[in-house]
Amino acid sequence: MLFTSIQVAEAAAPLFENRTPVGFNPADSTTVQDFVSGSDVSIRVDLNQAATPDYPVIGHFHAVERSEQQSTTNTDGLQIDVAIVDVAPFGTSDNIPLEGVTQAASDVPALHLAWIEASTSTTGPVFTGGSTAAYEVFYANSTDGGATFSTPVSVSGGLSYYLLSTDGGGTAFSTLDLEVDSSGDPRIVYAFTTTADRSHDDNIYFGYSLDGGQTWESPLTINDVTTAGNTEGHSTAFPRMVIDDRDRIFISYVRGATQGGGTDDVLLAKINHHVSPFVQVPVGSLGTPGSSGGVRLTADAKRHTGPDLAIGDGDNLHVVYFSDADDRIEHKRLSTDTTWVNVTNFGWDQDTDGATVAAFVDEAASNAALNRDATFYFPTLAIDRSRLPDRIYSVYKWADNTPIESIGYNQYDDDGSTGVAATWGTAQTVWSTGTTPLFSDGGGAYEVELDWQITERVAAVVDDSIGVGGDLHIAFSAGYSGGAEHDIHFATFNGKSWTLPEKVGDDDSDGTGTEDGIATTDTYLSSPALATHHDFESLYLAFAGGAGEGFGVKGVSDVDQHPYFKVLGRASTWEDKSVPVGAYEYTLTYSPINPQVPGTQLADRAVYVHAADPSDGSGLGSTGATTDGFLSGTWERVGTSLQDTQKRFEGLVDESSGDSREWGDEDDKIGLLVKLNVLGSDSATNLQLVTNSSAAERSVAVGSTPPVSLTAGAFFALGADIDIVAANTAPTVAITDPDGSGDTANTAYTIRYDLADADDDLSGTLNAAFYAYPAAGLATVQDILIFGTLIADQNDVSSRNANGTDDLTEGTNQTYTWDDPPSVLQSSALFASILKVRSDKYYIYLVADDGDNPPVFAVSPGAITLIHGPVVQQVDPIVADTVDTGERTGAKANPYDLDFAVIDYDSEARVQLFYSAVSGLTSVSASGTYPAETFVLGKSVSGTRGTAITSSTSLSATDREYSWDVTSPIITQGAYYLYAVASDGETVDVGNSALVLDVIHSPSRHATHRERSTVAHSQSIRSSGRRAAATTTSTTTPTLRSTSPRSIRRRRTTAVQIPRP
């Protein structure tokens, strides 16, 4: 059978613009690279078109997650599985946790782990013949999303076993399968050699718990070891299990397991879970009731191995397996109802070959890609139940005589055909196998399998939490033949296109460190298993890590494998966050479950982002073809300048006029990480920062020479550059004043606050700022920065800005006075003067940002009532002074030059002058409407009032002096305090002179030729319909007057002696 690589037709795959994806801080809309270990990681994505709910923007955050080792026991031949309770879609069953079950106490469904481990127990009937180690199956669970797991327990009740081995006369190796029923109770099926009865039977065991995994019942033996002459029943292996929507348990396994040349059969057994203890439904291989071992599904005369099971809608049971004699993967289907025991042509049709899924030649003599016969071959089933009808997938490792290697898959939509009648589509390879294959064969090549004798199963699950239909996710082991190591790779299929594989498990992803959680000695990663839940976007990965493959226990000693768990973090969105909406900006935010913890910093943690063509889902970048993926492709030229000539992405600017051969815009990829070979390591030469990029040339440049192994045709991927920094304490902020009680201000206000940061300070990396805003409803730092009025920030600290006043400080119960800051801070740092902010109520915000943690803010409990009412700053006289009408010349001559100063920062105040024999009058009553108000100064009850010098409309705050003629009208001789009453229509201020003015009417002794004062301009002042004898000196800009003796003095007159009559 020919395999063809998927080709993506010309389509509108999205462009990533403005140097995105990039680390992002949603609080203040700034790009960032450093994220504190354990904090949220956010990525900003800017596209040229809208994402949709069917095809959203998806970010893979596995690089910020740590793998968690579950046991320190060194084990050879370790296998592991992970599961999570999976509620049936569309509410077709009551598949929810039962009341009272441990899992139900948590909002997060329990994660379950099970693995094969060398036994350290000395209890139980352990067979001790020879030096072979004993083994057990251990189980643990997590109710916090995988952050912690329970103490592992043995599922076999103290029994231990021998491990099945492929060495010598061994015919199989030990595996296990873990599933969880609707109540959250785990069930495990596993294959071991019995030690309890010294028979050395290779058995299939079924273990189960009735209390969420806390305790385990005695395991059942599934294979038939009782029927006389049934030798095949004593040699079984490779169990798989499913639990249908009604919690019915089915187990498949291989009977008569051999290393080839045998007639291995695939059998199916059922567990009766309605009785206690559980029992196996008694039926034999021919469907005979009362027998044991289950029914045979495959033809008895051929060798079949590697079965897998899956449940579809309507409790339809699907099985795939490998037919050794026919070199192909086959499929059969039946229901889990009472017909499951039917082996005739109306049922499983056990003596007929199954429907063909894909061809695979497992003999090395006829398949040049194999280093030896693929004796044990394992196809995988996964079903997308969110589609109607179900879509059935089979995924597997594949190679042919070309020689080429890849992951293969096929699919069909369930049409209800039973038995062998299904019609599958055309088998395909996930990635290119043409001129520039992703995986290849031979020495010094990246291969999907280094040892084909045991072709590891590809883990596959379907996730319906994102988009249209379900996404198919796979995880598989693959390695570099020149390095003798296996890593775990991950990829996704959205029903139309695949992503390139991403390494999610690699012992050297952190160099020689262990920040990624994988021991440096665990170089050979294997046995990947995936689990997903439709309520969560992330996936859950389990795998084994050791110094070697470890299946042949006797031939491979001390590979020292360990079980690992890792969260494959994902986030998706189709919500446009641009302001205003329409610029297609998206924010992906992920909260790590098991964050990597660096000593100081883990640099270059790549976050890969995927966005498909919103019309059909194409363009995820798996093929390297034209327009297939903006952030991935294949190199046509390598070096420090690398070129992908396949790109056809016209950017905002047409750099190649009349030519579609462009790659976005000039330098739009600067700052992104590029993995030069997606299959390679995260070394400093293979994972580099893009230093510049050319749209017309379709190239990017990097700073260092790529690895020698990088050649033209290698697949690459671009992603966001994220650094994980050591734990850093976030700043804390609080505001106690204003609290809304008596918080009225005009020219200054004292803010009382707390600002603390254990790691950073204002003289270094801590930024802090006060903002004012008329409401307390700003909900994000970004909103505060956009809409708030800056009062002061770290530029007030003199060690960071030479013009700073050092009024902004750290600590508890600190104060900052908001007044009129130095003009240089107003112009260069944009500090707002309180004098220039319009009258209103203002809440005060305090924002703090240490550059590592997300910025924090606090808002005052109450508002400042800022009232820029008039302020009387000065009224003459401020030194002892006299006006004497008898003096015609000199300082005492009439009229009196009355200087005053009134300021009003947001309106023009009207000023009225008064005199009174007493000081301290404050009571003012007004009549009329601003600006034509009339005032009465003083209280009528006490009889002490001021006498008006001017009318209310005669002067304003722009005036600075008034020439007061004390003879018009005649002012009674005496000592008087002078007053200014100022009003802006809302508030009134009263000020009086510091000293009295003595008004004297002495006899006139001189004739005087008065010299008029020269003023900037003069105006007549009308009062009560008469022209008053007064002039005013006006200015256009309010000026604060000093309280020192008057600097503006009256002009003197020239005296002429007049003879007495």
Backbone hydrogen bonds, N-H to C=O, Kabsch-Sander energy under -0.5 kcal/mol:
donor,donor_aa,acceptor,acceptor_aa,energy
4,T,427,A,-0.8
6,I,429,T,-0.8
9,A,7,Q,-0.5
13,A,11,A,-1.7
17,E,15,L,-0.6
17,E,46,D,-3.8
19,R,668,D,-0.8
20,T,17,E,-0.7
22,V,44,R,-1.6
24,F,42,S,-2.3
25,N,30,T,-2.8
28,D,25,N,-0.9
29,S,25,N,-1.6
30,T,25,N,-1.0
32,V,23,G,-1.4
35,F,723,D,-2.6
36,V,852,D,-0.8
37,S,725,V,-2.5
39,S,36,V,-2.6
41,V,590,Y,-2.9
42,S,40,D,-0.5
43,I,588,L,-2.8
44,R,22,V,-3.0
45,V,586,Y,-3.1
47,L,45,V,-0.6
47,L,584,Y,-2.7
48,N,15,L,-1.0
52,T,55,Y,-1.4
57,V,573,T,-2.7
58,I,610,H,-2.6
59,G,571,A,-3.2
60,H,608,Y,-2.8
61,F,59,G,-0.6
61,F,569,G,-3.0
64,V,61,F,-1.7
65,E,62,H,-1.2
66,R,594,N,-2.9
67,S,516,D,-2.8
68,E,565,F,-3.5
69,Q,67,S,-0.6
70,Q,563,P,-2.8
71,S,563,P,-0.6
75,T,561,Q,-1.5
81,D,114,A,-2.4
83,A,112,H,-2.1
85,V,110,A,-0.7
87,V,85,V,-0.6
91,G,88,A,-0.9
92,T,89,P,-1.4
95,N,93,S,-0.5
96,I,94,D,-2.2
101,V,98,L,-1.7
104,A,101,V,-1.4
105,A,102,T,-1.7
106,S,103,Q,-1.9
111,L,142,S,-2.8
112,H,83,A,-2.8
113,L,140,A,-2.9
114,A,81,D,-2.0
115,W,138,F,-2.2
116,I,79,Q,-2.4
117,E,136,E,-2.6
119,S,134,A,-3.1
126,V,124,G,-2.3
128,T,126,V,-0.6
132,T,129,G,-0.5
135,Y,161,Y,-3.3
136,E,117,E,-2.5
138,F,115,W,-2.9
138,F,136,E,-0.5
139,Y,153,V,-2.4
140,A,113,L,-2.0
142,S,111,L,-2.4
147,A,144,D,-0.8
150,S,141,N,-2.9
153,V,139,Y,-2.4
155,V,137,V,-2.5
157,G,154,S,-0.5
159,L,156,S,-1.5
161,Y,135,Y,-3.0
162,Y,193,T,-2.8
166,T,551,F,-0.6
170,G,167,D,-3.4
172,A,165,S,-0.9
174,S,164,L,-1.2
177,D,189,V,-2.4
179,E,187,R,-2.6
181,D,185,D,-2.4
184,G,181,D,-2.0
187,R,179,E,-3.0
188,I,207,G,-3.0
189,V,177,D,-2.5
190,Y,205,Y,-2.4
191,A,175,T,-2.1
192,F,203,N,-1.6
193,T,162,Y,-2.5
194,T,192,F,-0.6
194,T,201,D,-2.6
200,H,194,T,-0.6
202,D,234,H,-2.6
203,N,192,F,-2.6
203,N,201,D,-1.0
205,Y,190,Y,-3.4
205,Y,203,N,-0.5
206,F,220,L,-2.7
207,G,188,I,-3.6
207,G,205,Y,-0.5
209,S,186,P,-1.8
214,Q,211,D,-0.8
217,E,208,Y,-2.6
220,L,206,F,-2.7
222,I,204,I,-3.0
222,I,220,L,-0.6
223,N,204,I,-0.5
225,V,223,N,-0.8
230,N,227,T,-1.8
231,T,229,G,-1.8
234,H,231,T,-1.6
235,S,232,E,-1.9
236,T,202,D,-2.0
237,A,254,V,-1.9
238,F,173,F,-0.5
240,R,252,S,-2.5
242,V,250,F,-2.1
244,D,248,R,-2.3
247,D,244,D,-2.2
249,I,271,I,-0.7
250,F,242,V,-2.5
251,I,269,A,-2.9
252,S,240,R,-2.7
253,Y,267,L,-1.6
254,V,237,A,-3.0
255,R,253,Y,-0.5
255,R,265,D,-2.7
256,G,232,E,-1.5
256,G,235,S,-1.6
257,A,235,S,-2.3
265,D,255,R,-2.5
267,L,253,Y,-2.7
267,L,265,D,-0.6
268,L,295,V,-2.6
269,A,251,I,-3.3
271,I,249,I,-2.2
272,N,279,V,-3.6
273,H,271,I,-0.9
279,V,272,N,-1.5
281,V,270,K,-3.0
283,V,281,V,-1.0
284,G,288,T,-2.2
287,G,284,G,-2.1
290,G,282,P,-2.3
291,S,288,T,-1.3
294,G,283,V,-2.3
295,V,268,L,-2.1
296,R,285,S,-2.7
297,L,266,V,-3.2
298,T,266,V,-0.8
302,K,299,A,-1.0
304,H,264,D,-2.1
304,H,302,K,-0.6
305,T,322,F,-2.1
308,D,320,V,-2.2
310,A,318,H,-1.8
312,G,316,N,-3.0
315,D,312,G,-1.0
316,N,312,G,-0.5
316,N,313,D,-0.8
317,L,334,L,-3.7
318,H,310,A,-2.9
318,H,316,N,-0.5
319,V,332,K,-2.4
320,V,308,D,-2.0
321,Y,330,E,-1.7
322,F,305,T,-3.0
323,S,321,Y,-0.5
323,S,328,R,-3.3
324,D,303,R,-2.2
324,D,322,F,-0.8
325,A,303,R,-0.8
327,D,323,S,-0.9
327,D,324,D,-0.5
328,R,323,S,-1.5
329,I,358,A,-3.3
330,E,321,Y,-2.7
331,H,355,A,-1.6
332,K,319,V,-2.3
333,R,419,G,-1.6
334,L,317,L,-2.4
336,T,315,D,-2.1
340,W,337,D,-1.9
341,V,338,T,-0.9
342,N,339,T,-2.2
343,V,341,V,-0.7
347,G,344,T,-2.0
348,W,342,N,-2.9
349,D,344,T,-2.4
350,Q,343,V,-2.0
352,T,349,D,-2.2
355,A,331,H,-2.3
357,V,329,I,-3.2
358,A,329,I,-1.0
360,F,327,D,-2.2
362,D,360,F,-0.7
364,A,362,D,-0.5
366,S,363,E,-1.4
367,N,363,E,-0.5
367,N,364,A,-0.7
370,L,367,N,-1.9
374,A,362,D,-2.8
375,T,373,D,-1.9
376,F,453,Q,-2.8
377,Y,375,T,-0.6
378,F,455,T,-0.7
380,T,395,V,-2.5
382,A,393,Y,-2.1
384,D,391,R,-3.0
385,R,383,I,-1.0
387,R,384,D,-0.7
391,R,384,D,-1.8
392,I,390,D,-0.6
392,I,412,Y,-3.2
393,Y,382,A,-3.2
394,S,410,N,-2.2
395,V,380,T,-1.8
396,Y,408,G,-2.2
398,W,406,S,-2.5
400,D,404,I,-1.8
404,I,400,D,-0.6
405,E,439,F,-0.6
406,S,398,W,-2.4
408,G,396,Y,-2.9
408,G,406,S,-0.5
409,Y,428,Q,-2.6
410,N,394,S,-1.8
412,Y,392,I,-1.7
414,D,390,D,-2.8
414,D,412,Y,-0.6
419,G,333,R,-3.5
421,A,418,T,-1.8
424,W,422,A,-0.6
425,G,411,Q,-2.0
427,A,425,G,-0.5
428,Q,409,Y,-2.7
429,T,4,T,-1.2
430,V,407,I,-3.1
432,S,622,S,-0.7
438,L,432,S,-2.1
440,S,446,Y,-2.4
445,A,442,G,-0.9
447,E,445,A,-0.7
447,E,479,G,-3.0
454,I,451,D,-0.9
455,T,376,F,-2.6
455,T,453,Q,-0.6
456,E,454,I,-0.9
458,V,378,F,-0.6
459,A,457,R,-0.6
459,A,475,A,-2.3
461,V,473,H,-2.0
463,D,471,D,-2.8
467,G,53,P,-0.6
468,V,54,D,-1.3
471,D,463,D,-3.0
472,L,493,F,-2.8
473,H,461,V,-3.0
473,H,471,D,-0.6
474,I,491,A,-2.4
475,A,459,A,-2.0
476,F,489,H,-1.9
478,A,487,D,-2.1
479,G,447,E,-2.3
480,Y,485,E,-0.9
481,S,445,A,-2.8
481,S,479,G,-0.6
483,G,480,Y,-2.0
484,A,480,Y,-1.2
485,E,480,Y,-0.7
486,H,523,T,-0.9
487,D,478,A,-3.2
488,I,505,G,-2.4
489,H,476,F,-3.0
489,H,487,D,-0.5
490,F,502,E,-2.1
491,A,474,I,-2.0
493,F,472,L,-2.7
494,N,497,S,-2.1
499,T,492,T,-2.1
502,E,490,F,-2.6
504,V,488,I,-2.6
505,G,488,I,-1.6
509,S,506,D,-1.7
511,G,508,D,-1.6
513,G,510,D,-1.9
517,G,514,T,-2.0
519,A,517,G,-0.5
522,D,519,A,-1.4
523,T,521,T,-1.7
524,Y,546,G,-3.2
525,L,486,H,-2.0
525,L,523,T,-0.8
526,S,544,A,-2.7
529,A,542,A,-2.2
531,A,540,Y,-1.7
536,F,533,H,-2.0
539,L,568,L,-1.9
540,Y,531,A,-2.4
541,L,566,K,-3.2
542,A,529,A,-2.4
543,F,564,Y,-1.8
544,A,526,S,-3.0
545,G,562,H,-2.1
546,G,524,Y,-1.7
547,A,559,V,-3.6
553,V,551,F,-1.5
556,V,552,G,-2.6
557,S,555,G,-0.6
561,Q,75,T,-3.6
562,H,545,G,-2.2
564,Y,543,F,-2.6
565,F,68,E,-1.7
566,K,541,L,-2.9
568,L,539,L,-3.0
568,L,566,K,-0.5
569,G,567,V,-1.3
571,A,59,G,-1.7
573,T,57,V,-2.0
576,D,574,W,-0.6
577,K,575,E,-0.5
577,K,585,E,-4.0
578,S,585,E,-0.5
583,A,580,P,-0.5
586,Y,45,V,-3.3
588,L,43,I,-2.8
588,L,586,Y,-0.5
589,T,587,T,-0.5
590,Y,41,V,-2.6
596,Q,64,V,-1.3
602,L,724,I,-3.6
603,A,601,Q,-0.7
605,R,722,I,-4.1
606,A,604,D,-0.9
607,V,720,A,-1.7
608,Y,60,H,-0.9
608,Y,606,A,-0.6
610,H,58,I,-3.2
613,D,618,S,-3.4
616,D,613,D,-0.9
617,G,613,D,-3.2
622,S,498,W,-0.8
627,T,646,Q,-0.6
628,D,625,A,-2.2
629,G,627,T,-1.6
632,S,629,G,-0.6
633,G,716,F,-1.5
635,W,714,A,-2.0
636,E,643,Q,-3.6
637,R,643,Q,-1.5
642,L,700,V,-3.0
643,Q,637,R,-1.8
644,D,698,R,-2.6
647,K,644,D,-1.3
649,F,662,E,-3.4
650,E,648,R,-0.5
651,G,664,G,-1.0
655,E,653,V,-1.4
657,S,655,E,-0.5
659,D,656,S,-2.4
662,E,660,S,-2.1
663,W,695,A,-1.1
664,G,649,F,-2.5
667,D,693,S,-2.1
668,D,665,D,-1.9
670,I,667,D,-0.9
671,G,690,V,-2.4
672,L,669,K,-2.0
673,L,719,G,-2.7
674,V,688,Q,-3.1
675,K,717,A,-3.2
676,L,674,V,-0.9
676,L,686,N,-2.9
678,V,715,F,-2.2
680,G,677,N,-1.8
687,L,683,S,-2.5
688,Q,674,V,-2.2
688,Q,686,N,-0.6
690,V,672,L,-2.8
691,T,689,L,-0.5
691,T,701,A,-2.7
692,N,701,A,-0.8
694,S,699,S,-2.5
698,R,694,S,-0.7
699,S,694,S,-1.8
700,V,642,L,-2.2
701,A,692,N,-2.8
702,V,640,T,-2.7
703,G,689,L,-0.6
710,L,707,P,-1.7
713,G,635,W,-2.8
714,A,711,T,-1.8
716,F,633,G,-2.5
717,A,675,K,-1.5
718,L,631,L,-3.0
719,G,673,L,-2.6
720,A,607,V,-2.6
722,I,605,R,-1.0
722,I,720,A,-0.8
723,D,33,Q,-2.9
724,I,602,L,-2.9
725,V,35,F,-2.3
725,V,723,D,-0.6
726,A,600,T,-2.4
732,T,756,A,-2.9
734,A,754,D,-1.8
736,T,752,R,-2.1
737,D,752,R,-1.7
742,G,740,G,-0.7
744,T,742,G,-1.5
745,A,865,T,-2.3
746,N,748,A,-0.5
749,Y,818,W,-1.8
751,I,749,Y,-0.7
751,I,816,Y,-3.5
752,R,737,D,-1.5
753,Y,814,Q,-2.6
754,D,734,A,-2.8
755,L,811,G,-2.5
756,A,732,T,-2.3
764,G,761,D,-1.8
766,L,761,D,-2.1
767,N,765,T,-0.5
767,N,849,D,-2.8
769,A,847,V,-2.2
770,F,792,A,-2.8
771,Y,845,Y,-2.4
772,A,789,T,-2.0
773,Y,843,Y,-2.0
782,Q,27,A,-2.5
784,I,780,T,-1.9
785,L,781,V,-2.8
786,I,782,Q,-2.1
787,F,783,D,-3.0
788,G,784,I,-2.2
789,T,772,A,-2.6
790,L,788,G,-0.6
791,I,770,F,-3.0
792,A,770,F,-1.0
794,Q,768,A,-0.6
796,D,793,D,-2.3
797,V,794,Q,-2.0
798,S,796,D,-0.6
800,R,797,V,-1.9
801,N,797,V,-1.8
804,G,801,N,-2.7
806,D,796,D,-3.4
809,T,807,D,-0.6
811,G,755,L,-3.3
814,Q,753,Y,-2.8
816,Y,751,I,-2.3
818,W,749,Y,-3.4
818,W,816,Y,-0.7
819,D,817,T,-0.8
825,L,822,P,-0.9
826,Q,822,P,-1.6
827,S,823,S,-2.2
828,S,824,V,-2.7
829,A,824,V,-0.5
829,A,825,L,-0.8
831,F,825,L,-2.1
832,A,790,L,-1.7
834,I,819,D,-2.5
836,K,833,S,-1.5
837,V,834,I,-0.8
840,D,866,L,-1.2
842,Y,864,I,-2.7
843,Y,773,Y,-3.4
844,I,862,G,-0.5
845,Y,771,Y,-3.1
846,L,858,A,-2.6
847,V,769,A,-2.7
848,A,856,V,-2.7
849,D,767,N,-2.8
856,V,848,A,-2.6
858,A,846,L,-1.8
860,S,844,I,-2.5
862,G,738,P,-2.0
864,I,842,Y,-3.3
865,T,743,D,-3.7
866,L,840,D,-3.0
866,L,864,I,-1.0
867,I,745,A,-3.0
867,I,865,T,-0.8
868,H,866,L,-0.6
869,G,867,I,-1.6
871,V,903,I,-2.5
873,Q,871,V,-0.8
873,Q,901,A,-2.8
874,Q,901,A,-1.5
876,D,899,D,-2.4
881,D,996,V,-1.0
883,V,998,D,-2.9
884,D,892,K,-3.4
885,T,883,V,-0.5
885,T,1000,I,-2.6
887,E,884,D,-1.9
888,R,886,G,-0.6
893,A,890,G,-1.4
894,N,884,D,-0.5
894,N,887,E,-0.9
896,Y,964,W,-3.3
898,L,896,Y,-1.3
898,L,962,Y,-2.9
899,D,897,D,-0.9
900,F,960,R,-2.4
901,A,874,Q,-2.4
903,I,871,V,-2.2
906,D,868,H,-0.6
909,A,907,S,-0.8
910,R,983,S,-2.9
911,V,955,L,-2.3
912,Q,981,V,-2.7
914,F,979,Y,-2.3
915,Y,947,T,-1.9
916,S,977,Y,-2.3
925,S,936,V,-2.2
927,S,934,T,-2.1
929,T,932,A,-0.5
932,A,929,T,-2.7
934,T,927,S,-2.9
936,V,925,S,-2.6
938,G,923,S,-3.2
938,G,936,V,-0.5
939,K,944,T,-0.8
943,G,939,K,-0.8
944,T,939,K,-0.7
945,R,943,G,-0.7
946,G,937,L,-2.8
947,T,915,Y,-3.2
949,I,913,L,-3.8
950,T,913,L,-1.4
954,S,951,S,-1.0
955,L,911,V,-0.9
957,A,909,A,-2.0
959,D,956,S,-1.7
960,R,1033,T,-1.7
961,E,1033,T,-0.8
962,Y,898,L,-2.4
963,S,1031,T,-1.5
964,W,896,Y,-3.2
964,W,962,Y,-0.9
965,D,963,S,-0.7
966,V,964,W,-0.8
968,S,965,D,-1.4
968,S,969,P,-0.7
971,I,966,V,-2.8
972,T,970,I,-0.5
974,G,999,V,-1.6
976,Y,974,G,-0.5
976,Y,997,L,-2.7
977,Y,916,S,-3.7
979,Y,914,F,-3.2
980,A,991,G,-2.7
981,V,912,Q,-3.2
982,A,980,A,-0.5
982,A,989,D,-2.7
983,S,910,R,-2.2
984,D,987,T,-1.6
989,D,982,A,-2.4
991,G,980,A,-2.1
993,S,978,L,-2.5
994,A,875,V,-0.6
994,A,877,P,-0.6
995,L,877,P,-1.7
997,L,976,Y,-3.5
998,D,881,D,-2.3
998,D,996,V,-0.6
999,V,974,G,-3.6
999,V,997,L,-0.6
1000,I,883,V,-2.9
1000,I,998,D,-0.6
1005,R,886,G,-1.0
1007,A,1056,V,-1.0
1009,H,1054,T,-1.0
1010,R,1008,T,-0.9
1012,R,1010,R,-0.6
1015,V,1013,S,-0.6
1021,I,1028,A,-0.6
1022,R,1020,S,-0.6
1023,S,1026,R,-3.0
1026,R,1023,S,-2.3
1028,A,1021,I,-2.6
1028,A,1026,R,-0.7
1030,A,1028,A,-1.9
1033,T,961,E,-0.7
1034,S,1032,T,-0.6
1035,T,958,T,-1.5
1049,R,1047,S,-0.8
1054,T,1009,H,-0.7
1055,A,1053,T,-0.6
1056,V,1007,A,-1.5
